Amino acid sequence: MNKETKIYIAGHKGMAGSAIWRKLSRAGYTNLLGRTSGELDLRDRLSVNRFFEEESPEVVILAAAKVGGIWANNEFPYEFLMHNLQIQNNVIEAAHNYGIKKFIFLGSSCIYPKHSPQPIKEEYLLSGELEPTNQWYSLAKIAGIKACEALRRQYEKDFVCLMPTNLYGPGDNFDLKTSHVLPALIRKFHEAKNRDHAPVKLWGTGSPMREFMHVDDLASAVLFSLQHKLEETIYNVGTGKDLRIDELAGIIQKLTGHHGEIFWDQSKPDGTPRKLLDVEKLKNKGWQAEIALEEGIIQTYEWYRIAVG
């Protein structure tokens, strides 16, 4: 692969996809290809095939997905399962049929069982029950991983699956109904500060442990995977460090300048008790995350403040 290789980034307007686009552009890749969901509905098999036939990409990075937090997964289980299956199936099938040289599939750490041993190794996939609140999304992602694994095994395709931990960063979703925990906390504390430091109500007990990685580190891992031959199907991508949600809330409260009280609504679900990835496999290949959590939150908060005016 060279800097003129035609690379299609599916989902290039999303948080992960846009970070990957920026990273590859800065690394000198000049032939990047993207389509918005309005221009190309990845759930439409015929449209996807027509796109591959007309554009003939050589490398595909699948960063497109329907994503959301606990509330969204609970409220829209059919869409989280079916839409993600449709997107994945169409793009993976087209990549196979049109002879794509290299394919990178982005999954999620939620594919692993709810009560996995910690830290979570890649081989723990399908070793236990999934977290019920996001099982629909998880099942779709597992199907995508297995499709890539089958293509590697049957056709010796260079299809690699990266499993990022909880992502955050510029371009994140800050909608309180559909966002993940870190951007939701940023918005809640920011808005409460602007209401004379009003109290903030947060879901659950604050006790679950979570790992967070800046989206630019994921983009770095994608670039690394493009530039190196990886012999296995699945690689975890994370920082290898986690913290309690109430600790995260304290950090974000401090960085946003909020001085009010925090109340925990224990009637709301906590989700998986702990979810820390074992990142040794990719680290041993030569990649590791670099952006510290507080540094990343400061950057994300600055982006959010500019975005909301």
N, C-alpha and C positions, 0 to 999 in steps of 0.2 A: 504494500500500500504506500502511496506517495501523497504529497500535499494537494495534488490535482484529482485524487480519487473522488468520485461522486458519492457523497454521503447523505442519505436521507434520514433526517431526524424527525420521527413521528411524534407529535406533541411538542413542537418547537416553541410554542407560545406559553406553555405551562412553566411552573417554577423549575422543575428539573430540566425540561427540554431547553428552555432559554439559557440556563446556566451552561449546559453542554454546548450549545451553539456559541456562546461567548468564549468558552474555553478553547474550542476547536479553532475559532476565528483567530484568537490571539496566538495560537500555536502555528498559524500559517496555513491552515486548510482553507482553500479558496473555492471549493466546489460543493458548498453545502446546499441542501435542498429541503424545503419545508412547505407544508400546506396547513392552513387553518382548518378547523372543523367545518367552517362554512364552505370552504373550497373543496374539501374532501372528507366525506363521512366515512370513517374507517369501519363503521358497522355495516357498510354496504359492500358486499363482496365484489360485485361487478365493477363498481367505481374504483376499488382498490386495485383490481387486476388491470383495469384500463390505465391507471396511473403508472403502475410498474412497467407496462408495455410501452407507454409513451416516453417515460423519463429514464428508464434503464439505470436505476441506481446500482452501485457496486457494493455498497455497505449500508446496512440499516441499523439504526438505533431506535428501539421501541420504547419511548418515554411517554406515550399517550395512554391514558387510563382514566376511568371514572374513580375519583378518590374523595375521601371525606373522613370525618371523625366518628366517634361512637354514635352520636345522635343520627347522623346521616345514614350510617350503615344499618342501624336499627329500623329506621323509617322507610328505607328504599332497598330492601334486600334483593328484590328481583332485578332492579336496574344494576346494582353493584355486581351481581353474578352475571347476568345475561349480557349487558353492554360490554363488560370487560372480556368475556369469552368471545363475543363477536369481533371486537377490535383485534384481539390476539390471534384468533384463528385465521382471520382474513390476511393480516400482515405476515404471519409466519408462513402460511400456505403460499402466498404470492412470492415471498422471499425464496422459498424452496423451489417453486416452479420456474422462477425467472433467474435462477442460478446466482443468487447473491453470494459474494465471496465471504463476507463476515457479517454476523448478526449479533447484536447485543440486546438482550431482553432485561428490562428493569422490573424487578419484583418488589418484595417488601418483607421486612422481618416478621410480619404478622402471619406468614405462611407456616411458622413453626407452632408446635403444640403449646397450649396454654401453660402447662406445667413442665416445660422442658427443663432439664438440668441447666444450670448457669455456669459460665457463659454458654450460649447456644452454638453448637457446631452444625455445620452443613448437613452432616449425616443424621441429625435428629428429625429431619423432614419426614412426615407421615408416621412418626413413632408414638403419637398420642392424639387426644382430642383437641380441636381448635378452640380458640376463644370465641364463645357464642356471639358476642356483639359485632364481630367483623368476619364471621366465617364465610359469608357470601363472597366477599372480595378475596379472601384468602384462597378459597377453592378455585376461583378463576385463575389466580396467579399460579397456583400449583399446577393447574392444567397446562398453562403456558410453559412452565419449567419442564414438565414431562414431554411436551411436544418438542421442545428444543433438544432434550436428552435423547428422544427417539430418533431425531434427525442426525444427531452426532453418531449414534450407535449404528443406525441402518445405512446412512448415506455418507458418513464421515464428514459431516458439515461442521464448519467452524462457528457454531452457535454457542454463545456464552451467556449465562444468566447471573446478573449482579443483584444481590439482596441487600439494599440499603436499610440502615436503621431509620429512626424517625428523623425526617428532614425538616429543615427550616431555612429561611433566608429571603432575599429580595424576590418579589413576585409571589410570595406565599398567599394563601387564602385566609383572610381575616374575618370572614363571615362567622358569627358566633354559633350558627346552627350547623354549619357544615365543615368548620375548620378543625384542625388538630390542636392539641393542647397548647403548644408554645405560642403560636400566633394568637390564639384565643386569649391567653394570659396577657400578652402585650396589649391587645385592644382593650381588655377589661380594665387593666390598671391605668392605661392612658386616659380612657374616658372617665374613670373614677377620679383621677387627679384633676381633670378639667371640671369636675362637679364638686369642687372644694374638698377633694380627698374623701369622697364618699366611700362607705364600706364596699367591699368586693365579696360576692358570693361565688364559691368555686365548687365544682362537682367532686363527690366522693370524700375520701378520708385524707387524701394527700400522701398516703403511705406507699403507693406503687412506685417501683423503681423504673426509670426510663433512661435510655441513651439517646442523645441528640447529636446530629451531624449537620454542619452547614452544607447547603446544596452545592457550593463551589468545590467542596471536597469530593462529593459524588461525581461532579464533572471531571475532576482530576482522575478519579478511578476509571471513568469511562475512557478518557484519553489513554491512560496506561493500558487498558484492555485492548484498545485498538492497535497500540504500538507493540504489544507483546503477544506471543503465542501462549494461550492458557489451555492446559491439557484436560481440565475437568469442566463439568457443566455449570456448577453452582459455586459462587464465591460470595461470602458475606462482606459487606462494606460498612464500616462503622469506625467509631473512635476507640472502642474497647473500654469506655468509662461510662458509668451511669450515676444517677442521683435520684433522690426522692422527689416526687412532684411538689411537695410542700417546700422543699429546698429550692426548686426551680422557681416557684412562685415568689419566694423571698428575694431571689436574685433579680427577677424581672421587676418586682415592686421597687427595689432599690434603684435599678437602672432607669426606670421611668419617672422616678421622683415622687411616687405615691406614698403618703404617710397615714392613710386610713387603716381601718381594721379589715381582717380577712375572716370570712365565715365559710366553713366547709359543710356542704349539704350532703350528709351521709346517706340520704335516701337515693342518691344517684349512684350508678355503677362505677366501680374503679377500673374494670377491665383486667387484663393480665397482671398478676402481682409483680412480676419482674420480667424484663425483656432486654437482656444484654447479649450482644453478639460476640462470638469468638471470631476475631478478625485475623488470626494467625496465618491462615492459608494464603490470603492475598498479601499480607505483610511479608511472608517468606518469599514471595515473588518479587518484592521490591517496592510495594506501595503502602503508604499509611496516611491517615488524615492529619492535617496540619493546623486547622483553625480552632483556637480555644473557644470554649462555650461563651464566656462573657464577651469576648471580642466579637463573636458572631452575632450575639443578641444586640449589642450596641449598633452594629452595622444594619441589622434587620429593623431595629426600632427607628433608626434615622430614615431608612427607606420608607417605612410605614408613615412616619410623620409628614414626609414630603408628599406621599401618595394621597393622604387624606386632607392635605392642605392645612 
